[in-house]
Amino acid sequence: MDRIYKIISILVISLGLSYTSYKIESSFVDKFAENILALLTTLFAINIASSTLIAGKIREIQDKTGLSFTKTKTELRKSFYTQIILIIIAVIVGILRESKESIFFVDHNEFKLYCDTILFFCFICYVDIIKDIGLGLFDLLDFDKNDTK
């Protein structure tokens, strides 16, 4: 249930950013849309490196304590697939956003607003994943086998 609330919250924030940007006629979103794929792939590479550190630390702790860390491994796997899906969504939305034709029977500006919302959503989800990976890394670095008792 928490994930649903998180997704709804991120969607509302993304729509708010898109709508505000549209209303004040800011060109930021256009520049953001041009660069989001490079940004997301760079963040993906950073997250892979961080996840590798987490996996190494998990292996070290497993060898010392015998703990399994099944949930942590599952969450790392989910975050990996989520990031790939978000990149694919961003590619598709970026292509549709730049189309010259009115798509899905809505006004072009309205459609662009929806696309911008989805692009912001992808970015904010990435930031959330970075936060989770970072917190997990710091928790593992501070791990004390006495905490398991």
Backbone bond lengths (Angstrom), bond angles and torsions (degrees), N, CA, C in turn:
res aa  C-N    CA-C-N  psi(-1)  N-CA   C-N-CA  omega(-1)  CA-C   N-CA-C  phi
1 M - - - 1.454 - - 1.536 110.48 -
2 D 1.344 115.42 -35.38 1.465 118.56 178.56 1.523 111.75 -61.92
3 R 1.335 116.96 -36.20 1.463 120.38 179.12 1.522 111.14 -64.15
4 I 1.323 116.53 -38.40 1.464 120.22 179.01 1.523 109.91 -63.95
5 Y 1.336 116.75 -44.70 1.470 120.34 177.96 1.523 111.13 -62.85
6 K 1.326 116.37 -38.82 1.462 120.24 178.97 1.532 110.38 -64.29
7 I 1.322 116.67 -45.01 1.468 121.10 179.87 1.522 110.66 -62.75
8 I 1.327 116.83 -44.57 1.472 120.72 178.54 1.525 110.06 -62.51
9 S 1.320 117.46 -43.18 1.468 121.23 179.09 1.519 111.17 -61.38
10 I 1.326 116.17 -44.72 1.467 119.69 179.79 1.521 110.45 -65.35
11 L 1.320 117.65 -39.35 1.472 120.16 177.29 1.528 111.77 -62.80
12 V 1.318 116.72 -42.18 1.472 120.53 179.36 1.531 110.26 -64.26
13 I 1.318 116.76 -45.01 1.468 120.45 178.21 1.528 110.10 -61.89
14 S 1.333 116.68 -43.58 1.467 121.04 -180.00 1.520 111.58 -62.84
15 L 1.326 116.72 -43.71 1.461 120.27 177.59 1.520 110.46 -63.84
16 G 1.331 116.89 -40.90 1.461 120.39 177.84 1.518 112.22 -61.21
17 L 1.322 117.10 -43.21 1.467 120.79 177.94 1.529 111.36 -64.42
18 S 1.316 116.23 -43.88 1.463 120.45 -179.89 1.520 111.64 -64.70
19 Y 1.313 115.73 -46.36 1.461 120.41 -178.30 1.528 111.21 -64.42
20 T 1.327 116.10 -44.13 1.463 120.34 178.77 1.519 110.64 -61.33
21 S 1.318 115.99 -44.73 1.457 120.99 179.34 1.532 111.07 -62.20
22 Y 1.327 116.47 -40.09 1.461 121.61 178.36 1.532 110.85 -65.58
23 K 1.322 116.00 -45.16 1.469 120.25 -176.84 1.530 112.78 -66.33
24 I 1.330 117.03 -37.20 1.473 118.65 -179.42 1.528 111.81 -91.03
25 E 1.346 115.45 5.47 1.460 123.24 177.50 1.529 112.19 55.10
26 S 1.313 115.14 43.76 1.461 121.38 178.49 1.525 110.18 -78.59
27 S 1.310 116.24 141.50 1.468 120.42 177.25 1.537 111.35 -90.14
28 F 1.325 116.33 0.70 1.462 120.46 -178.76 1.520 112.04 -56.48
29 V 1.332 116.95 -43.93 1.465 120.34 -175.87 1.521 110.92 -64.11
30 D 1.323 117.42 -36.57 1.461 119.84 177.92 1.531 110.51 -63.42
31 K 1.315 116.86 -44.00 1.472 120.67 177.90 1.528 110.39 -67.40
32 F 1.314 115.95 -39.54 1.460 121.62 178.01 1.533 109.75 -60.79
33 A 1.333 116.95 -46.13 1.463 121.72 -179.02 1.533 111.05 -63.41
34 E 1.335 116.60 -34.40 1.461 120.22 178.47 1.528 111.75 -66.68
35 N 1.313 116.96 -32.60 1.464 121.40 -172.10 1.519 114.99 -106.17
36 I 1.318 118.40 -1.83 1.464 119.34 -172.06 1.528 113.00 -65.26
37 L 1.313 118.18 -35.83 1.463 118.79 -179.67 1.524 111.40 -65.41
38 A 1.312 116.89 -42.44 1.469 119.86 176.80 1.523 110.25 -63.49
39 L 1.308 116.21 -40.53 1.461 120.98 179.38 1.528 111.25 -64.34
40 L 1.322 116.92 -47.79 1.465 120.38 -178.29 1.530 112.24 -65.60
41 T 1.322 117.53 -39.23 1.463 119.15 179.14 1.526 111.26 -69.60
42 T 1.320 117.27 -34.51 1.464 120.28 175.31 1.521 110.60 -65.92
43 L 1.323 116.38 -45.40 1.463 120.19 177.33 1.527 111.19 -62.80
44 F 1.319 116.78 -35.32 1.463 120.86 177.49 1.527 110.49 -62.32
45 A 1.333 116.41 -43.90 1.465 120.36 178.62 1.531 111.07 -62.62
46 I 1.323 116.32 -41.48 1.466 120.59 178.24 1.530 109.99 -64.37
47 N 1.328 116.51 -41.96 1.462 120.36 179.63 1.529 111.83 -65.54
48 I 1.321 117.15 -35.71 1.466 120.37 177.31 1.530 109.41 -63.91
49 A 1.335 116.81 -43.25 1.467 120.13 178.63 1.531 110.42 -62.84
50 S 1.313 116.62 -43.51 1.468 120.43 178.55 1.524 111.45 -64.38
51 S 1.320 116.33 -40.68 1.464 120.75 178.72 1.531 111.19 -64.91
52 T 1.317 115.95 -34.15 1.461 119.95 176.85 1.523 110.61 -65.24
53 L 1.325 116.53 -40.10 1.465 119.78 175.58 1.529 110.87 -62.42
54 I 1.317 115.87 -42.44 1.464 120.40 178.96 1.528 110.02 -62.81
55 A 1.324 116.86 -45.21 1.467 120.58 -179.39 1.529 110.69 -61.74
56 G 1.328 117.03 -40.96 1.461 120.53 178.18 1.521 112.17 -63.41
57 K 1.314 115.36 -43.14 1.465 119.98 179.21 1.534 110.74 -67.15
58 I 1.324 117.06 -38.48 1.467 120.73 176.99 1.523 109.74 -61.22
59 R 1.314 116.14 -45.66 1.476 120.26 179.93 1.531 110.25 -60.14
60 E 1.322 115.92 -42.29 1.469 120.73 178.87 1.536 111.27 -61.45
61 I 1.320 116.01 -45.77 1.472 120.61 -179.72 1.531 110.30 -67.54
62 Q 1.340 116.80 -39.24 1.467 120.29 178.25 1.527 110.93 -60.24
63 D 1.316 115.36 -44.26 1.464 119.32 -179.31 1.528 111.62 -62.91
64 K 1.336 116.40 -34.80 1.471 120.32 -177.99 1.526 112.67 -81.94
65 T 1.336 116.92 -36.62 1.468 119.77 -171.11 1.524 114.87 -112.94
66 G 1.311 117.89 -22.50 1.458 120.39 -176.03 1.523 113.63 84.33
67 L 1.330 118.00 2.79 1.465 121.33 177.48 1.529 109.64 -68.25
68 S 1.344 116.80 151.28 1.464 119.20 -172.97 1.534 114.90 -95.82
69 F 1.320 118.90 -31.97 1.477 123.13 -179.11 1.527 112.35 56.60
70 T 1.311 117.31 35.90 1.462 122.10 -177.53 1.530 111.69 -60.40
71 K 1.322 117.03 -44.77 1.473 120.27 -179.40 1.524 111.16 -63.87
72 T 1.317 116.63 -40.48 1.464 120.73 -179.80 1.524 110.08 -63.41
73 K 1.322 116.74 -45.12 1.467 120.57 179.02 1.523 110.96 -62.21
74 T 1.330 116.14 -41.34 1.464 120.65 178.83 1.522 110.87 -62.66
75 E 1.320 116.65 -43.55 1.471 120.57 179.47 1.533 111.92 -66.07
76 L 1.318 117.18 -37.79 1.471 120.25 176.23 1.527 110.18 -62.39
77 R 1.327 115.81 -43.01 1.459 120.28 179.04 1.531 110.26 -63.81
78 K 1.332 116.85 -44.43 1.469 120.66 178.62 1.528 111.21 -60.82
79 S 1.329 116.50 -43.23 1.473 119.12 -178.98 1.522 110.72 -64.87
80 F 1.333 117.54 -36.03 1.460 121.63 177.25 1.528 110.52 -61.00
81 Y 1.324 116.36 -50.73 1.462 120.37 -179.78 1.533 111.86 -67.01
82 T 1.314 116.87 -36.82 1.461 120.46 177.85 1.520 110.88 -61.13
83 Q 1.318 116.20 -42.60 1.464 119.89 179.86 1.531 111.61 -63.87
84 I 1.316 116.96 -40.62 1.467 120.38 177.63 1.528 110.13 -63.83
85 I 1.320 116.77 -44.30 1.465 120.97 179.23 1.531 110.56 -61.94
86 L 1.335 117.21 -41.74 1.466 120.33 179.39 1.530 111.30 -64.01
87 I 1.322 117.91 -37.46 1.466 120.48 176.50 1.528 110.37 -64.68
88 I 1.320 117.05 -43.53 1.474 120.93 178.89 1.524 110.24 -62.32
89 I 1.329 116.82 -43.86 1.472 120.62 177.79 1.530 110.04 -60.58
90 A 1.321 116.64 -44.32 1.466 120.47 -179.35 1.533 111.39 -62.57
91 V 1.325 117.25 -38.00 1.469 120.54 177.50 1.529 110.01 -63.59
92 I 1.319 116.14 -49.57 1.471 120.21 -178.09 1.527 110.59 -62.73
93 V 1.322 116.99 -46.46 1.466 120.58 -178.90 1.525 110.60 -66.08
94 G 1.344 116.55 -38.01 1.471 119.44 177.14 1.517 112.32 -61.32
95 I 1.332 116.64 -40.41 1.466 120.83 177.86 1.522 110.02 -64.98
96 L 1.323 116.38 -47.60 1.466 120.02 -179.14 1.525 111.89 -65.07
97 R 1.338 116.17 -37.66 1.472 121.34 -178.37 1.525 111.45 -61.07
98 E 1.315 116.19 -35.95 1.460 120.48 -176.06 1.523 113.67 -88.52
99 S 1.325 117.18 3.37 1.460 119.11 179.47 1.520 110.17 -68.64
100 K 1.304 114.44 148.02 1.475 120.35 -179.57 1.524 111.58 -88.54
101 E 1.304 116.70 -16.58 1.456 122.06 -179.10 1.523 110.47 -90.47
102 S 1.311 115.52 151.50 1.458 120.97 173.85 1.523 107.70 -74.95
103 I 1.303 115.74 124.76 1.465 120.76 -174.40 1.528 109.24 -111.26
104 F 1.319 114.62 145.14 1.459 122.41 175.34 1.528 112.79 60.48
105 F 1.310 116.76 29.71 1.458 123.02 172.28 1.526 113.75 58.46
106 V 1.319 117.38 35.58 1.464 121.56 174.46 1.519 108.21 -126.07
107 D 1.299 114.85 159.18 1.457 121.48 176.87 1.527 109.68 -57.54
108 H 1.338 116.05 142.86 1.472 120.77 -177.09 1.530 111.88 -58.38
109 N 1.331 117.93 -42.38 1.468 120.46 179.42 1.522 111.67 -66.42
110 E 1.314 116.10 -37.81 1.463 120.42 177.96 1.533 110.10 -65.96
111 F 1.337 115.70 -42.09 1.458 120.13 178.53 1.532 110.87 -63.28
112 K 1.322 115.79 -40.38 1.469 120.44 178.00 1.530 110.40 -62.63
113 L 1.324 116.77 -37.67 1.462 121.73 177.04 1.533 110.35 -61.16
114 Y 1.323 117.08 -43.23 1.466 120.71 177.99 1.536 111.02 -64.53
115 C 1.315 115.30 -42.59 1.470 119.43 178.46 1.527 110.76 -62.66
116 D 1.325 116.65 -43.75 1.465 120.57 178.55 1.525 110.87 -61.05
117 T 1.316 116.21 -39.04 1.463 120.73 177.58 1.525 110.43 -60.39
118 I 1.313 116.73 -44.34 1.469 120.43 -179.75 1.524 110.70 -66.69
119 L 1.329 117.35 -39.53 1.471 120.04 178.56 1.528 110.88 -64.80
120 F 1.327 117.30 -42.96 1.470 120.14 175.12 1.525 110.47 -61.90
121 F 1.329 115.90 -40.25 1.462 120.75 178.53 1.538 110.65 -58.47
122 C 1.331 116.44 -46.92 1.470 120.70 178.52 1.522 110.82 -58.76
123 F 1.318 116.22 -44.97 1.466 119.87 -178.63 1.532 111.73 -64.80
124 I 1.314 116.49 -45.98 1.472 119.87 -178.66 1.529 110.18 -65.08
125 C 1.335 117.61 -37.81 1.470 120.03 175.72 1.521 110.45 -61.29
126 Y 1.317 117.15 -40.11 1.461 121.03 177.13 1.521 111.02 -61.91
127 V 1.323 116.63 -43.96 1.466 120.11 178.58 1.525 109.87 -61.19
128 D 1.324 116.81 -39.21 1.460 120.90 178.29 1.531 110.97 -64.84
129 I 1.320 116.96 -39.96 1.465 120.69 177.48 1.524 110.28 -64.78
130 I 1.335 116.46 -42.25 1.470 120.31 177.15 1.523 110.10 -58.77
131 K 1.324 116.20 -43.38 1.467 120.74 179.25 1.525 110.68 -60.31
132 D 1.327 116.44 -46.60 1.462 120.48 -179.09 1.526 111.76 -63.62
133 I 1.323 116.69 -43.97 1.466 119.88 179.29 1.522 110.68 -64.36
134 G 1.323 116.42 -42.22 1.465 120.35 178.25 1.518 112.51 -61.88
135 L 1.327 116.27 -45.43 1.466 119.94 178.41 1.529 110.98 -62.91
136 G 1.336 116.09 -40.83 1.457 119.78 177.91 1.517 111.85 -63.20
137 L 1.315 115.74 -40.40 1.460 119.89 179.21 1.520 111.22 -63.64
138 F 1.309 116.55 -45.91 1.471 119.89 179.92 1.531 111.24 -65.89
139 D 1.334 116.85 -37.56 1.468 119.49 176.67 1.529 110.85 -61.99
140 L 1.333 116.09 -41.40 1.461 119.25 179.50 1.524 112.22 -69.52
141 L 1.311 116.78 -37.22 1.460 119.45 179.01 1.525 111.18 -65.45
142 D 1.331 116.20 -30.44 1.463 121.08 178.97 1.524 112.07 -93.00
143 F 1.315 117.50 7.51 1.460 121.56 -175.85 1.529 110.67 -61.65
144 D 1.297 114.35 135.37 1.459 122.13 176.45 1.526 106.27 -128.94
145 K 1.322 117.38 125.68 1.465 117.84 -175.83 1.511 111.98 -62.62
146 N 1.314 117.87 -15.10 1.480 120.55 174.87 1.524 110.97 -70.51
147 D 1.365 117.41 -20.64 1.469 121.20 178.47 1.516 111.47 -66.56
148 T 1.319 118.23 -20.32 1.462 120.96 -175.57 1.522 112.10 -83.58
149 K 1.306 116.53 -9.35 1.481 119.76 -177.10 1.496 111.64 -84.03
